[in-house]
């Protein structure tokens, strides 16, 4: 077909040349163009194959000895036969069928066979490879398609994200639980809380020591351990720890927060709309809950930080009407002035300033022991 097309093109150019005998340069250029077109059209389809993509300069179908119409079963059968033949553990130099083969060449062929099978066994990869054979001129597109599929994670990204979130949630809960236990262990050693817990335990009859005889008699260490456990349980039950050492709650971990996010978002939007309607449009008076919220917002404190404050401090904030922005600014400036006065009159701060002035950072001193 290429030869006949070239013959027709050459004959047409001969006629054109005969009609324009006075233009020899034009005839020569036409001949050069015809030779170039003939050379380009005669290139094989495999010229688009390059090293680094799929089977390199080899055609994967030829490597396995199957046609492009072969089904998965034929491809798998051909792969098993060739793999048994060229597997490094089965290779025996000098045996029939291995003439001229070395262990290195057999290993290279085995890797090429495995690459061809990996390419053709997957429908998507095979479709991309067939497209490369049919369109070898789309060089950069083939590189992008190949490496995109090679670098894409084999595991579903959603599963990876879910496992990561679960791991973070477990770490969160364990960390919070450890902090809570540290706080309880500290409170058990504080005399004020320990005395109160002991009194409650005695009122409930949990520390009444009955005389034990015989085999059921316990040692003093066992009795002391039991009393410590009772005091610890009472402190856990009665005391309300706020802030970063509060009792861990499952609803606070990341996984539950993400699951409940639509609910929280809907609740916040409805609360915000109600706030605008009640206090902006209808001009209602603030209740105590709303006043506390405005005070916390003016102080730029989180809910856990605000909850850790003493009730007397919160009551003082309400008495000073700190939910009003101007009142809060006056209160803040007063607090800053009081802190400056305290730092100026505190003996420890005086010693610190004296040390910074005389022997602070950057100053070398030699003190005789």
Secondary structure, 3 states (H helix, E strand, C coil): CHHHHHHHHHHHHHHHHHHCCCCHHHHHHHHHHHHHHHHHHCCCHHHHCCCCCCCCCCCHHHHHCCCCCCCHHHHHHHHHHHHHHHCCCCCCCCCCCCCCCCHHHHHHHHHHHHHHHHHHHCHHHHHHHHHHHHCCCCHHHHHHHHHHHHHCCCCCHHHHHHHHHHHHHHHHHHHHHHHHHHHHHHHHHCHHHHHHHHHHHHHCCCCCCCCCCHHHCCCHHHHHHHHHHHHHHHHHHHCCCCHHHCCCCHHHCHHHHHHCHHHHHHHHHHHHHHHHHHHHHCCCCCCHHHHHHHHHHHHCCCHHHHHCCCHHHHHHHHHCCCCCHHHHHHHHHHHHHHHHHHHHHCHHHHHHHHHHHHHCCCCCCCCCC
